[in-house]
Each structure stands twice: as structure tokens, then as C-alpha cells.
């Protein structure tokens, strides 16, 4: 069994969480830009076909069956939040 250092692991998680928040905010800004473009050009903001394509694509990036399911759930939530 490998020697685990809880404080070190928590520190690594904190760094990842910080990056995730930064990337989340960047993604939400881009989603806002997409919505503004669509509204300005008379398009529907919600595009179920595009959402399905995106979900399939991000699930395909996962390296295990567990993370494939989790990534799908994560992105469903991200898309729900971005539509608000």
C-alpha cells in the first residue's frame, strides 16, 4: 500500500478546486456570450441537439466507465446552470 499524506492530498485538491472555479467562471462567461449572440440573432438559446452532441463528446473524453457517468452528470448540471 502506498504511503498517503492526507494534508498533501488535501492541498492538491485545493489547487484543483481553485483551477476548477477559474475554468467554471471562464466557461460561464463564454456561455453568456453564446446566449447573447443567439438572442441578438433570433435563435433559440436552448439547443437540445447541440447539448446532446456536447454530452456525447465530453463523455467520450472520460477514461473509465465511472468517470464517463460522472462527467455526463457534471456537464448536465453545467448546462443547466448556464441556461439560467
Protein Blocks (a to p, Z undefined) as FASTA:
>chain_A
ZZddfklmmmmmmmmmmmmmmmmmmmmmmmmmmmmmmmmnopafbafklmmmmmmmmmmm
pcbfklmmmmmmmmmmmmmmmmZZ
